Amino acid sequence: MNRHAVQSMMGTGGLFAFLAVAYYSIHSALYVACASGAGVALFLICLRRVHREEMAMRSLFCVMALPMLAWSLPAVRLLHLAMCFWVPVVAGRREHIAPLYLFSMLLLPPLDAPVEIGGLKLFDFGVQDGLAIGAAVAIWLKFRKSESAPRRLTSDGWVAAFLLMLGLALSRETTATNFLRTTVNLVLDLGLPYYILSRGVTSTEGQRMALRWLACGGVALTAVLVLEIWRSWPIYNELYGQYNVPMMLLVKARGGLMRAGGPFVEPTSIALVLAMCFAALSLLREDFRSALRHSGLLAITFLGVSAPQSRGAWIGLALASVAMAIYRGRWRSLLACAGGIGLSLGIVLVTAQLSPTFAEALGLSDGGANETTTYRRDLFEKGKEVFWQSPMFGHSMPRLNVLLADLRQGEGIIDFVNTYLWIALIAGSAGLAIFIGNFLDPLVSLWKRRRVLRRTPGEAPAAFVFGVLVMLSEMLFFTSFGGRPAFLTLGLFGLSATILAKPQARRAPLQLVPDGTPLRA
């Protein structure tokens, strides 16, 4: 065989390999687009016409175009660049920027990659960072050309103190460049979501619109999670290999079923966020065509909450439902909710006694779920001992890695699955007080406003923020602080700030009285 024949065969083989990869990528993207598109279409069918016309084209375009874009680009930096322009281009009008940002940030994995100059790492940048930068710049430009957004300086102060505390704590005993790198990451991951929701939502209708888009995202994610479980296929893990982005990818299972993680990759995080989506949907009955359609969507979204098999999400969702009912003064609803929770709990416990597989899926057997419980208990006990060694200022992360070395898991990490304990360990009592203050300030202020908002369109967004903050304040005892749950937590602080903010008084025009003296109307 001559050299030209070999080169021809190699070229043909390369072409076939390229076509095979392209087909496989399109195949995965089509599965995701069709599944999430079906979820969004079902959500739109149930909406009232005025709301359906408002969000139909944008929501369907997002769930169809984002997967095709993610699976077709040749480099991850191109995807990051596209995300910087995504929200401003698709949103169009100012009032759509923050809701579209909330929706879009749910649909793709982060795909974080370090930004480096000459081998020096500057910061990490990913899909969510690109979306946040685009949305924040668009909001800044829109408001610069019009009136200023209402703001609440108390909320700004609490969040600024929290970000500064985290930056100092995480970079302690390291270099100045590491402090700058940590600060940039915190601003991108936590500061921008707060800015977008606190400055980009300026009216009660805008607040309800944000809840609608979040609820729609929950239905879309549910469809993807059902697909993953049905096919036992962690679809989004492929993107890390396609773009050569380093990531510890673990596929977890309980009771013979995969714990679906969807675009979050990790099941506990997506269960927490889907509980938020369920809470938003539950408060929007007036936005749907009938109670039956609304109840059907709630059932579908609850299926999504259950798909990752996270016990914490079920408990948190029950707590949020009770808190929202109390906030709205819906005592009959509260009794019905308590009765439903009690009945469901009884059915679950009886079924778990009869079915070992079901018990394993719920974490009620002696399987892997109990190992997780044992790890949390060991972390808490050991963490208390380490905390009292330096209760005022805490410890640096390098020192914590030494003091808690016996808690290092098989993945080679110490998993701080108790956020309050983690904050106390890295920042001491003062840092923990700042963190708790970020929750208490909006909760107390929203509670004081409940009578003013009662039976008004603004009641649903306020009840949502109140209920979900109560839920998070409980769930963070059993969940680490990071990823999209952390982004959305800061977003909730921002949404509470815009609910509690008093619109700035506009300057009235000057008028002249008969003697020529200027008088302000």
N, C-alpha and C positions, 0 to 999 in steps of 0.2 A: 504494500500500500504506500503510495507516494505522500510527500509532505502536504500537498494541496488537498488531498482527500482527507487526511487527518484534521487539517485546519477547518475544512468544510464540516466534518462531523462534529468538531468541538463547537463551531459556531452554531450549528443546528441544535446541539445539546444545550448550549447556553440560552438559545432562544426558547426552547421548550421549558427549561427551568424557569426563565423569566415569566413565561405565560402561565406556568403552573402556580407560581407565587402570586401573580396578579389575580388569577382566578380564585385562589384560596382567600386572598384579601377581600375581593369583591363579595365572595360568598359569605364571609363573616359579617361584613358591613351590611349586606342586604338582610341577613337574619336580624341584626340589631335594629336596623331602620324599620323593617316591617313589624317587628314586635312592639317597639316603642311607638311607632306610628299608629298601630291598632289601638293601643292604650289611649293615646291622645285623641284619636277620632271618636272613641267611645265617650271620653270626657266631654268633647265638644257637642256631641249629639244630645247629651243630658243638660247642657247649659241653656239658659234663656237666650233668645236670639240676639239681644243687644250685646251681651258678653261674648257670645260665640263669634259674631262678626268682628269684634275687637281683637280677638287673639287667634282666630283660626289659621290664617295664613302664616303668621310668624311661628306659632307653635309647631305646626306640621312641617314647615321648612326646617326648623331647628332639628327635630328628631330624624328627619330624612338626610339632611345635608351634613350634619356633624359627623356621623359615623362614616359616611362616604369620604369626607375630607380626612378624617383621622387615619383610615386604612389605605389611603391612596398617595399621600405625600411621601417623598423620598427621604426626608430628614426631619427630625423632631423639632429643630429650630424653625423650620418653615411652618409647622403646626403652631408653635408658640407665637410666631409673628402673625399668623392668620387670626389667632384668638384675640390679639390686641385690637384688631379692627372689627371683630365679630359683633359685639354688642352695639357700638355706634352705628354700624351699617344696617343691621337688621332692625334695631329698635326704631330708628327714624325720629319719632317724637320724644320729647324729654320725659314725659310721664311713663314711657315704656322702658326706660333704661334700667332702672333698678329691678322691676319685675322680671325682665328678660335676663338680666344677670343672674338672679336667683334660679331661674329655670335652667339656663345654660350650664351653670356650674355643677349641676347634678348629673350631666349626661356623658362625661368622658373621664377617664382616669387622670390623675395629676401629671404623670410622666415628667417629674422634676429632673432637671439636669443642671449641673453646676455651670455657672458663667465664670470663665477664667481669662486672665490676661497674663501671658508669659509664664504659665504654670501656677500663677497665684489665684486661688479660688476667691471670687468676690462674693457671690451669693448663689442660692439655688433659685431656679426659675422654671415654672411649669405652666400647664394649661390654665389652672385657676388663677395664677398670677397674671397671665396675659388677659384673661377676661376681666379681672379686677382693674388693671391699669386702663384698659379701654373704656370701661364703664365710668371710672372715676374721672378720667380726663373729659369724657363727654359731658358728665354732670357739671364739672367745673366750667367748661366753656358755655354750656347752656345757661347756667345761672349768672355767669359774668355778663352775658348779654341781656339779662332780664333782672327781675327782682331777686334779692338774696333769699336763700332758703332759711326757714325758721330753725333756730338751734337752741339747744339746752346746754348751757355752759357747765352745769353740774355733772351731766353725763360725760361731756368731753373731758372734764378733769379726772373723773374716775378711770376712764379708759386710758388716758395719757399716763396716769400713775401706774396702771397695770402693765402697760407696754414697757415703760421705763424700768419697772421692777423686774420684769422677765428678762429684759436685755442685760441688766446688771448681774442678775443671778446666774443666767446661763453662760455668761462670759467671764465669770469670776475665776481668778488664777490662770487666765489665758492672756493672749496678746491683745493689743489695741485693735489690730486688724480683725481679730475674731469678734471683738465687741461690735465693730462696724458691720461685719458680715451678719452677725446675729440680729442687729438692729434693723438692717435692710430686710431680712427675712421676716421679722415680726411685723414690720410696716406693710409688707406685701401680703402676708398671710392673714393678719388680724386687723391692722389699721385700716386698710382699704375697704374691707367689707363693712366695717363700722361707718366709714365716711359715706359709702354708697347708699346705705339704708337710712342714715340720719340726714343726708342732704338731698337724696334723690327722690324721696317720697314726701310730698308737701301738702297732701290733702287727704281727707278721709277716704275718698274714692280711690286714691292712689294706694292707700294702705290695704283696702279690700282687694284691689287689683293684684298687689303683691301676694296676698293669701291665695287668690285664684291660681296664679302661675305656680306657686309652691305646691298646691293641691294637684294641679295638672302634672307636675313633675313626679309626684308620688305615684300616680296611676301609670305613667310611662315607665318608671322604674320597676313597678310591680310586674308589668308584662315581660320585661327583660329577665327579672329574677325567676319567673315561672319557666321561661325558656331555658335558662341555665340549669335549673333543677331537672326539667324534663329530659334534656339532652346530656346531663352530667358534664357540662361544658363551661368552664370559666372563660368566657369569650374574650374578655378585655385583657386577660393575661398575655394574649398574642401580641398586643401592641408594644409591650416592653421588649419582647424579643425582636420584633420588626424594627424598632428604633434603637435597639441595643442600649436600653436604659437599665442600669443596674437596679435590681429590686428583689427583695426576699419575697418570693411568691409561694404561699402555702395554700393548698386546697384542703379545707376542713370538712368533716362529715360527722353526722350524728344519726344514729338509728338507721343507717343504710342510705341516708339522703345527704347530698352535698349541701353544705351551708353556703348558700349563694351570696356572693359579694358584689356582683354587678360591676359598674364602673368604679366603685369604691375599693374593690379587690378584697377588703376586709369585712367580714359579715357583721360584726358588732356595730361598726360605724354606720353602715347603711341601714341597719335596723333602727338605730337612734334617729337618723334623719327621716326615715319613713314614718316614725311615730310623730315627728313634727308635721309632716305632710298630712297625716290622718287628722291631727288636731286642727289644722287649718281648714281642711275639707269639712269637718264636722260643724263648723261655725257658719257655713255659707249656704244654709238651706234656701234662703231667699233668692240666691243666684241661679237656682236650678228649676227646671220645668215642672217637676213634681217631687213629692216626698219619696215616692217609690224609686225614681231614678237616683235621687240623692243617696238613699239607703243602699242601693245596689253598688254605687261607687265606693261607699264606705266599706262594704263587705269586700270588695276587690282590693282596696288599699290595705285593709287588715290582713288579707292574704299576703301582701307584700311585706308587712311588718313581721309576719310569722315565718316567712321563707328563710331568713338567716338563722332561725332557731335561737334567738337571743332572749333569755328570760328577763334580762334587764329592760328590754324594750317594752315587753308586755306590762311589767310593773310600772314603768315610767308612764306609759300611755294611760293606764288606769288612774294614776295619780294626776296627770294633766287633765283628764276628763272631769274628775272630781273638783279640781281647783277651778276650772273654767265654769262649771255649773255654780259653784259657790260665788264666784265673782259676778256672775250675771243674775244671781238671786233666783235661779231656777231650781227651787227646792223639790218640786215633783220630778224634774229631770234628774236631780241628784239621787233621789230615792230609787228611781228606775235604774240609774247607772249602778248604784250600789247593789241592787238586787240582781242586775244582769251580771256584774262581776262575781258576786257570790255564787250564782247558779253556774256560770262558766267554770269557776274554780272547782266546784263540786264535781262537775262532769269530767273535767280534766283529771282530777285526782282518782276518780273511780276508773276511768279509762286507763290511766297509768298503772293501776293495780292489776288490770286484766291483760295489758299488752306491754311486755318488756321492751319491744321496739319503740312504742310510743313514749314510754318512760325514759328511754335513752335519748330520744329526740328532745325531750323537755329538760334533760339534765337531772332527772329524779332517780337515776340508777347509779350504780357504782362505776360508771364509765368515765370518759374524758371530762365531762362537765364537772364531776366531783373533784377531779384533779385541779380544775380551774379554781373551784371554791377553796380548796386547800392552799393553793398558791396565794390567793388573795389574803387569806387569814395569816399565812406566814409573812407575807409582805407587810401587813399591818403591824404585827407583833414586833418584827425586827425593825420596822420603820420607826415605831414609837421609841425604841431604845436609842436609835441613832439620833432622833430628833432631840431628846433630852440631853444629848451631849453638847448641843449648841442651839438652845431653843430660841434665842433672840435673832440670830443672823443666818442660821442654817449652814449648809456645807456646799462646797463647789461640786460640780458634776464629776470631775476626776476623782475627788475624794469619796463621793458617794459610790462610785463604781468599785472602789476598794472596800469600803465598809459593808456594802451589800453584795459582795462577790458571790456568796453562797446562794443567792437568789437568781443567779444568772441561768437563763433557760437554755434549752437545746439550740435555739436559734442564735445563741451567743449574746443575748441582750438581757437587761433587767427591765422587765415590763412593768412600768408604774401604772397599774390599773386602778389606782386611787388618786384622783387629781388633787384632792385636798391634802393628802399626805405628801404628794410630790411637791406641791407649792411650799408646804411647811418645811420640807427637807432642804429645798434649794434657796428659800428666801426667809425662813424663820417666821416668827409670829407676826411681824410687821407685814411681810409679804402676804401671809394668809389673810390678814385683816383687809388688805387692799382687794384681794380676790373676792372675799365674801362681800365686801362693800359694793362691788360692781353688781352683785345680785340683789342685795338688800335695798339699795337706793331706788332702782326702778320698781321693785316689788312694792315697797311702802308707798311710793308716789302714785303708782297705778291704783293701789287699793284705796287711797284717798280720793281718787277721781272717779271711782266706780259709780257713785250716785249721779254725778253730772253726765256720765256717758250712758246711763241706763236707758234702754229702749231707743237709742239713737244709732245711726249707721256706724258710728265710731266705736260702739260697744264690742263688736266682734273682733277687730284687730287688737283692742286693749285686752280683752279676755284671752285671746290667743297668746300674746306675749306673756301675760301673767301666768297662764297655765303651763306654758312650755318652759318658762324660767323656773317654776316650781319643779317641773319634771327634771330639768337639767341639774338643779341643785341637789336632787336625790341621786340621779344616775351617775353623776361625776364622782360619787363615792366608790363606784365600781367600774369606772371607765377612764382610760387615759385621755389626756387633753392634747388633741392634735388632729390634723386633717380637716375634712369638711365639717365635722361636728364643732370644732373650735371656730372655724370661719363663720358658721351659722350662729354660734353663740354670740360672737361679736356683732353679727348682723342683727340679732335680737336686741342687743343693747342699743344699736343704732335705731331700730324701729321703735323701741320704747322712747328714745330721745325725741323722735319726731312726733310721737303721739302726745308727749308731755310738753313739748315746746309751745310757747305762746308766739303766734305770728307777730313779726315786727310791725309796729305801727307805722303806717305810711304818713309822710308829711303832707298835710292838707295845703291846697293852693292858697296863696295870699289874695286877700280882697281889700279894696280901698273903701273906707267909710267916707261920708261926705266931706269931712275936713281934710281928707287926704292922708290920714294916718293908716298905715298898713295894719290889717287885722287878720289873724289866722282863723280860717273857718273851722 
